[in-house]
Amino acid sequence: MTESHTAEHLQKTIREVVQEWNLTNKVTGLVHDNASNIVKAAKELGDTDGMLSVRCAAHTMQLSVNTALEASECVSVIKKGAEIVIAFRHSYSRTTALEDKLKSLGLPTLRLMQRCPTRWDSTFFMLDRLQTLRSGIMAALSDPSVFKLAIAAKLELCEAEWVKIMQLTVLLKPFQQATTILCAEKSITLSIVRPIIYNLINRHLLVKDDDSSLQRTFKVQAALDLTDRFKMENIDVNNEVTAMQMATLLDPRHKKLTAEPSESVRSSIHTEVQRRTNLNHGHLATPSGNEQHQGLTVMDFLLGMDKNHEDDDFAKYVAETQIDHNLDLCAWWK
């Protein structure tokens, strides 16, 4: 785009691309990040062109993680960890010394990983690597031939700080794994977004009696932010059913919709999916010759599709047992 990235220009460009590629009336959804300009453009395209707005779930989740990491206890230990990484990575002699210490301790000679605020999960990878190389780092910091005493004293972490690094690593790991799953290129991910977010909140972010102040603060803030961004509670049944909700119902691994807060919300999702299913069948009323080879018989063409039969198929699908979440969705639908 040569024009400024305003909502109006983005909307115009998306329409032009759709037309250029002969995709008019074929694009049902638009996946985008959380920038205000594209959010506005997507909403307008939804109102005028019928495109469903789908915010990137991984990006949205990272915003919640970043919000939780803004707690002072998290900021201080992450900052100290980053200073250690910089002290080694910006010096060839210190990097070599760390490798020697790791070899002498029988540890893998891995490199420290630097945090980049705009790179997803980089805080987790930095802290996880610090924890893995802890013995080698401490040995290098205590060696006066590697670090001057004043610099070493400034960089050294006390036991309580190492504990915080361990706690943050444990807290961040589910988000790193969720990011990997949601960014998969060869599998459908839209239908698993809400189940994943629901379990992050209700399984991994549950506050325990023996949680430290850092753990408690992170869990509460992350859970609140995820709940708000993904609209996991206080859903108005009159609101438009989202693409994520419809996709979840059409996933036989998650069709019970346990991530939804109430039976009324689940019912509205069922109603909307069934409405769209019937609408799509209606579009097949005058099929081309090739469509007869795609499951539509001559009698279907002559007599039309029985709406009751469509309703029965949907009811049967809903009534079937929910399958294991490890099974392949695409293989099931074949």
N, C-alpha and C positions, 0 to 999 in steps of 0.2 A: 504494500500500500504506500502510495506516495503522499496521500492526504493524511491529515492528523487523525489519530485513532479515536474519534468521537463515536458515540453510539450510532449516530445517523450514518456516518461513513462506513462503519463496520456492517451495519444492516444492509446498506446499499451494495457493498462489496460481496457479502455472502450471497445475496440474491443474484448478482451477476455471475458468480462462480457456479451456482446451482443451474442457471440457465445455460452457461457455456458448456457444462458437462451433461446437458440434457437430463437433469435430475428433477425437473419441475414436478411437483406432486409425489415425489419418491422419497424425499428426505423427511423423516418423521421426528428426528431429534437432533439437537445441537449440543455437543459437549463443550464446556468452556470452563475457565477458571473463575475466580471470585472478584476480578477487577470490575469496578462499578460500570465502566463503559460497555464491556461485553455482556454483563448481567442485564443492563438496560436494553441493549440491542437484542438479546435473546428473548426477553419478555415481549418486546414489540413484534418480533418475528413469530412468536407464539400466538399473539393476538391476531395478526394479519395473515400469516401463512400456515398456521397450525403446527409449527415445529415445537416439540416438547423441549423445554429448557432442562439440561442435565449438567449440574455443576460437577466438576472433577472431584470425586470423592476423596482421592488421595491428597489433593491440594487442600481441600476443606479440612481434612483430618489434621494435616500438618499445621494449619492455623491454630487449631485447638491445642496441639502439643506446644507450640511456641508460646501461647498464652499461659499455659501451666508452668512453663519454664521461666517465666518472668518473676516468679517468687524469689525473694532475696536470697534464701538459702540455696536455691538452685543456681542463681546467677553467680554467686561467689565461688562455689566449687567448680562450676564450668569455666569460669574465668581463670582460676588457678590451674586447672587442667590444661587449658589452651596455652597458658604461659610456659608450661613444661614442654609441651609439644613444640612450640616455636623455638625454645632454647636449644632443643636438639636438632630440629629440622633445618635451622638456619646456620648450622655449623657442621661442616664435614667431619672435623676432628671429634666432636661430641657424638655424632651419629656413629662413627666408627668405634668409638669407645663403648657406646651402648651395645653395639653388635658383639664386641669382645666380651662384655660382661654377661650377655645373654648366653653366648656359647659356653663360657666357663660355668654357668649355672645349669647348663643342659636344657635351656629354653629355646624355643624357635626364634630365629633371628628375623622377626617381623618389624616392619617400619611403623613408627607412630603415625597416626592419621589426624590430619588437621580439620578442625571444624569450619564449615562455611555456612553462615546463616541461611543462604538461599538454596543450599543443597539439602534435599530431604534426607533425614535420618543421620546426617553427618555428626550431630552431637552424640547420638548413640554409638556410632562407630568409633569416635574419638575416645569416649569414656570406656567402652568395652576393651579397646586396645591398651589403654593406660592400665586397666586392671590386669590384663593378661601379662603385661611386661613390667608389672610393679616391682618385682625383685631386682630386675636389671636396672630399672630407673633409679631405685634407691641406692644401689651399689655405685652407679655412675655419679650420682649427686654427692655421695660421701667420699669420692675420690678427689683429693685436692689437685691432682694433675689434670683433671677434667673440668672441674668447676672451682672457682675461687670460693672461699668460705662464705663471704657475704652474699654472693649470688645463690649459692646452694641453700643458704638459710632462708632466703626469700622464696625459693621455689619449692622447698620440701613441704610435703603434705603430712599433717598429723594423722593419727589413727582414725579420729572421728571424721576427717575429710575423706579418707579412703573408704570408710563405711558409707558415706554419702554417695561417692562415686559408684559403689556397688549397688546401692539402693536405686539410684537413677538408671543404671544399666538395666536392672530388673524391670523397672517401671516403663522404660522406653522400648524394651524388646517386643512386646505385643504390637506396638505401633509400627515398628520396623517390619515385622512379619506381615502385618495387615497391608502396609504400603506395597510390599512385594506382590502379594496376592492381587491387590486391586490394580496393579500396573501390568498384569499379565497380558500378553499380546495374542495368545493362541487359545484363550478361553473366555467365556462370557462372564463379565464381572458385575454388570448392572444389578443383577438379581441378588447378589450376595452383600451389597453395601449395607443395607439396613440390618440384616442378621449380624454382620461383623461389628457394626457400631453398637448395637444392642448388647452384645456380649462383652465388648470392651468396657462398657459402662457397668454392666451388672455382674461381670465376672472378674475382670482384671483390675477394675478401679473401685471395687468395694473396700471401704475403710474397715480395717481390723483393729481390735482393741490394743494390740501391741505395736501398731504403726508409729513410727517416729513423726516428729513435727513436719519434716520434709515430705515424707510419704503421704501423710494425711493431707497436707496442703496441695500437693501435686494431684492426688486422686480427686479431691473435691473440685478443684478448678477445672481439671481436664474433663471430668464427667459433666459438669455444668455447661461447659463450652460446647462439648459434643452434642449434648441434649438440645441446646439452643440452635446450633448451626444445622443439625440434621432433622430438627423438628420431631424429636422422639416422644414428646409429651404434649399435652394440652392441644391436641389437634382438633380443629373445628371440622366436623363431618361435612360441613357445607363447603369447605375448601376443595379446590381441584385436586383430584387424585394424581400423584406424581408418577413419572415414568419408573422410578425406583420401586414404588409400591406395586405397580402393575407387574413389573418384571419379577418381583419376589413371588407373587402369586403364581406366575407361570413357570416357576422353578420347582419341580417336584421334590426338591430337597428342602425347600423352605416355605411351601405353600400354606402351612398352618398359620403363617403371619404372626409368629410369637413376638416379633419386634414391635408390633403395633400396640398402642396403649389401651385400646378398648374394642369390644365386640362391634360397636357401631362403626368404628373406623374400618375394621375388617370387612364388615358388610358393604360399606360404600365402595371398597376396592373391588369386591366380587361383582357388584352391580356395574361398575365402570368397565371392567374387563369383559363381562358378558355383553354389555352394550356394544363395545368395539368389535367383539367377535362377530356378533350378528350383523353389524354394519359392514364388516369386511366380506362376509358371505354374500351380503346383498350386492356387492360390487361384482360378484361372479355370476350374476344372473344371465349375462350374455357373453359366454366364454368363446374364445377363439378355438380353432380346431385342435391346436396343440394342447390346450388345457384339458381335453378329454383324456389325455395320457398322464395327467397329473392328479388322478383320483376322482375326476368328475365323469360320471357315466353318461351315456346317451339319454337314459331316463331322467337323470338329474337335469340335463339340458332341456328336455321336453317338458318335464313336469315341475321343474324348479326344486330348490332345496327345501326340505321340511324344517321349519324353524324349531318345532318341538324336538326334532332329532338333534339339532345343534345344541339346544338347551340340555338334552339328555347327555350328550357327550361332555359338556362342561360339568354337569353335575357328577358324572362318573369320575371325571378327572379329579374333582375336588374330594370325592369320597374315597379315592384310592389312598392306600397307606403312603405316608411321606417317606421317601427313600433316604438312604444314608448320605450325609453331606460330603463324603469322600468320592461318591460316584460321579461319573462324567455326565453332565447335563445334556450335551449335544448327542451323545450316544443314546441316552434315554429317549430323546425326542425323535430319533430316527425310527 
